[in-house]
Amino acid sequence: MKLNIKQQLFYFFPVLLCFCLPFGSLVLSAIVVAWSLFSLVNINKSEVIKGIKNINFWALLVFFTYTAASALFSKNKQEASFNVEVKMSFLLFPFFFFCFSWPIQLIKRCLVSFVSGCFFAGILLLIRSTYYALNGHPEYFFYTQYSNFIHASYFAMYLILAIAIIFLFYPKWFQSQKSVVYASYFFIVILTVSIFLCSSKLGIISFFICVPLLFIYKLRAILNLKKISYLMLGLFILIIITFKLFPETFNRLSSLKVVSSTSSIDKTSSESTSVRILIWEQCIQLIKENFWFGTTVGDANDRLYQSYKENGLTGALSHHLNAHNQYFQTFIGLGFFGFIILLFLTFGYLIKNIFNKHFLFILFSILIILNFLVESMLQTSAGVLFFCFFFCLFNKASTKDLLNEN
């Protein structure tokens, strides 16, 4: 398909956005604004009408509309405005994706650009950490000091998706370019090392859930009991090797120990796992008190802070922590109906794509659900952009389409 200059620019910005996502800079907003401007000069009436009839177009838009309506009734107008602003992708991306044609080659280019962005972000962070380590600061190889661009949990999630894209598609897409395929093995090594240096508990857990699923999917045609046993043995060996290489990373998992009672947790603590348990207890109480329509998105955090103060959660209060669970955060702010919409966007699409055998979307949904369970991911631009962009992109092409399978 031959494109004019306006169309080329419209299709250039999503590719650029994919590359810049792992760097998490303010330039992402500028890219979305530029993409919006060029979308206006590329509107095709028939494509717009077709897009409006697409249920995927409305899936995200309904959530945005409900959020915006809730913001109108918020007492904290500044927080309400922030919630609407950070969720603008729920409004813009359905328009970009479903009201314009998306050639399959463009979708592939976006995925390759995202992998490249993750790789170069990992390389830059390794160089940065090495520089600091050589100057007496080895802690820059660990957790938030390592993941300098975006939150360590989000960065690990990005890297896992990048590994999945390489693993699933690069051997097919670049079968005539063996040098790219060989280079992709190095990419996987760098991305994997970066995941463990992020030292995110959720990142480690997600890695050991998603990597076996990738192997099972890739080898599904030849798997038998014997090969499954080998696969499990290989996973066990991988865990041992990574434990030896990244002991500090695995030490963070020790905080996941079972807590017999919330009364045994220090309420002044700000340790992430412990404080989450206390926070979720307050979330459940707030949900009971504001079940149907919530507290409004602008007042949700204020009500949480008030609850922390009343119940002596000084650690959570001093750090102004949100719900650290997107399902709770949405339920508190938007009530039952907002919660149902979010369930539809996550578990609903997971079930749908299991039936459709869209494996990449399944893996993406698993990553999103895992992160939603322990992070209020849609309260940050890094979380919203990632979720909305790939939710829309994976609705444009199935795994089979990307592999050019019949």
SVG drawing of the C-alpha trace seen along z (x, -y; Angstrom):
<svg xmlns="http://www.w3.org/2000/svg" viewBox="-25 -21 61 60">
<polyline fill="none" stroke="black" stroke-width="0.4" points="0.0,0.0 1.5,-3.3 1.3,-6.0 1.4,-9.8 3.5,-12.0 0.6,-12.6 -0.2,-8.9 3.5,-8.1 3.7,-10.6 0.6,-9.2 2.1,-5.7 5.5,-6.9 4.4,-8.1 3.1,-4.7 6.5,-3.1 8.3,-6.0 6.1,-5.6 6.9,-1.9 10.6,-2.6 10.3,-5.3 7.9,-3.5 10.7,-1.8 12.4,-5.2 9.3,-6.6 10.2,-10.3 8.0,-13.3 8.5,-12.9 5.8,-10.3 3.2,-13.0 4.6,-15.0 4.5,-11.9 0.8,-11.3 -0.1,-15.0 1.7,-14.9 0.0,-11.6 -3.3,-13.2 -2.7,-16.1 -1.8,-13.9 -4.8,-11.7 -7.0,-14.7 -5.6,-15.2 -5.9,-11.5 -9.5,-10.8 -11.4,-8.6 -15.2,-8.7 -15.8,-5.0 -13.0,-3.9 -14.3,-6.0 -17.8,-4.6 -16.4,-1.1 -14.3,-1.8 -17.3,-3.2 -19.2,0.1 -16.3,2.1 -16.9,3.3 -13.2,3.0 -13.5,-0.7 -16.1,-1.1 -14.4,1.2 -11.8,-1.4 -13.9,-4.5 -16.7,-3.4 -14.1,-3.2 -12.8,-6.7 -16.3,-8.2 -17.2,-6.7 -14.0,-8.1 -14.6,-11.5 -18.2,-11.5 -17.0,-10.5 -14.4,-13.3 -17.2,-15.9 -18.6,-14.9 -15.2,-14.9 -14.4,-17.3 -10.7,-17.1 -10.7,-18.7 -6.9,-18.6 -6.8,-14.9 -9.9,-14.4 -8.3,-16.4 -5.1,-14.3 -7.1,-11.1 -8.8,-12.2 -5.6,-13.5 -3.6,-10.3 -6.4,-8.2 -6.6,-10.2 -5.1,-7.2 -8.5,-5.4 -10.1,-8.0 -7.4,-8.6 -6.0,-5.1 -9.4,-3.5 -9.7,-6.3 -6.2,-5.9 -6.4,-2.1 -10.0,-1.3 -10.9,-4.3 -7.9,-3.9 -6.5,-1.0 -3.5,0.8 -1.4,2.8 0.0,5.9 3.6,4.7 3.0,1.6 2.0,3.7 5.1,5.9 7.2,2.7 5.7,1.5 6.5,4.7 10.1,4.7 10.5,1.1 9.3,1.9 11.8,4.8 14.6,2.5 13.5,-0.2 13.6,2.3 17.0,3.6 18.6,0.2 17.1,-0.9 18.6,2.2 22.0,1.5 22.0,-2.1 21.0,-1.0 23.8,1.6 26.3,-1.0 25.0,-3.5 25.1,-0.9 28.6,0.2 29.8,-3.4 28.4,-3.9 29.7,-0.5 33.2,-1.4 32.9,-4.6 32.0,-2.7 28.2,-2.4 27.3,1.2 23.7,0.6 23.0,-0.9 22.7,2.7 19.7,3.2 15.9,2.4 14.9,-1.3 18.5,-2.4 18.9,-0.2 15.5,-0.9 16.1,-4.6 13.6,-5.3 10.3,-3.8 9.1,-1.9 11.0,1.4 7.8,3.6 6.6,1.9 10.0,2.1 10.2,5.8 6.7,6.3 7.9,4.5 10.9,6.7 8.9,9.9 6.6,8.9 9.7,8.0 11.2,11.5 7.8,13.0 7.8,11.1 11.3,12.2 10.7,15.8 7.4,16.1 8.1,14.1 11.7,13.2 12.7,16.7 9.8,16.4 10.0,12.7 13.8,12.8 14.3,16.3 16.1,14.9 18.2,12.6 20.1,15.1 22.2,12.3 19.1,10.7 17.9,14.1 21.4,14.7 21.4,11.1 18.0,11.7 19.5,14.4 21.8,11.7 18.7,9.4 17.0,12.1 20.1,12.4 20.2,8.6 16.5,8.4 16.6,11.3 19.5,9.9 17.7,6.5 14.6,8.3 16.5,9.7 18.5,6.5 15.1,4.7 14.7,7.0 10.9,6.6 9.2,9.4 6.3,9.3 8.8,9.2 10.5,12.4 7.2,14.2 5.9,13.0 9.1,14.2 8.8,17.7 5.1,17.9 5.4,16.5 8.7,18.2 7.3,21.8 4.1,20.8 6.2,19.5 8.1,22.8 4.9,24.8 3.2,22.8 6.2,22.9 6.7,26.7 3.0,27.6 3.0,29.8 5.8,32.1 5.3,32.1 4.8,35.3 5.2,36.4 9.0,37.0 9.5,33.6 7.4,31.8 9.6,33.4 12.7,32.1 11.0,28.7 10.3,28.7 13.8,29.8 15.2,27.0 13.0,24.5 14.3,25.8 17.9,25.5 17.2,21.9 15.8,20.9 18.9,22.3 21.3,20.5 19.4,17.2 19.4,17.6 23.2,18.0 23.7,15.0 21.1,12.7 21.0,13.5 19.9,10.0 17.0,10.2 15.7,13.5 16.2,12.1 13.4,9.7 11.0,12.6 11.5,13.4 9.1,10.7 6.3,12.7 6.1,14.9 2.6,15.7 1.2,13.4 -1.0,15.1 -2.8,11.9 -2.8,8.3 -2.4,7.5 1.1,8.8 2.1,6.3 3.9,3.1 1.5,0.3 4.4,-2.1 6.1,0.0 6.4,-1.1 7.8,2.3 5.9,3.0 4.5,6.4 3.5,5.8 1.9,2.4 -0.1,3.7 -1.9,6.2 -2.8,3.4 -3.8,1.1 -6.0,3.8 -7.8,4.2 -8.7,0.5 -9.7,0.8 -12.2,3.5 -13.8,1.4 -14.1,-1.6 -15.6,0.5 -18.3,1.8 -19.1,-1.8 -19.3,-3.1 -20.2,0.1 -22.3,-1.1 -20.8,-4.3 -17.5,-4.7 -16.0,-7.7 -15.3,-9.3 -11.9,-9.1 -10.7,-12.4 -11.5,-11.6 -10.4,-7.9 -6.9,-8.6 -8.1,-11.2 -10.5,-8.7 -7.7,-6.1 -5.4,-8.6 -8.1,-9.4 -8.6,-5.7 -4.8,-5.3 -4.9,-8.1 -7.9,-6.8 -6.4,-3.3 -2.8,-4.2 -1.2,-3.2 1.5,-5.9 3.8,-4.2 1.3,-4.2 0.1,-7.7 3.6,-9.3 4.3,-7.9 0.8,-8.8 0.4,-5.3 -2.5,-4.5 -4.4,-1.1 -1.5,0.8 -4.1,2.9 -5.9,1.5 -9.0,3.5 -9.4,2.1 -8.4,-1.4 -11.1,-1.3 -13.7,0.1 -13.0,-2.6 -13.2,-5.4 -15.8,-4.2 -17.7,-1.6 -19.2,1.7 -19.9,0.6 -16.3,-0.7 -15.0,2.5 -17.1,4.7 -15.8,2.7 -12.2,3.3 -12.9,7.0 -14.2,7.1 -11.1,5.4 -8.8,7.9 -10.3,11.2 -13.0,10.9 -10.4,10.4 -8.2,13.1 -11.1,15.6 -12.0,14.3 -8.5,14.8 -8.1,18.2 -11.0,19.3 -9.5,17.3 -6.1,18.9 -4.5,15.5 -1.5,16.4 0.3,13.0 -2.8,11.4 -3.2,14.1 0.3,13.5 -0.3,9.7 -3.5,10.2 -1.7,12.4 1.0,9.7 -1.6,7.0 -3.7,9.0 -0.6,9.8 0.4,6.2 -3.1,5.0 -3.2,7.3 -0.3,5.5 -0.1,2.1 -2.5,-0.8 -1.1,-0.7 -3.7,-2.9 -2.7,-5.8 0.5,-6.3 1.2,-7.3 3.7,-4.4 1.0,-1.9 -1.9,-3.5 0.1,-4.0 1.4,-0.4 -2.0,1.1 -4.0,-1.0 -1.5,-0.8 -1.0,3.0 -4.7,3.7 -5.6,1.9 -2.7,3.3 -3.3,6.9 -7.0,6.4 -5.9,5.5 -4.0,8.7 -4.0,12.2 -0.9,14.3 -1.7,16.3 -1.9,13.0 1.5,12.0 3.0,15.4 1.3,15.3 -0.3,18.7 -3.4,19.9"/>
</svg>
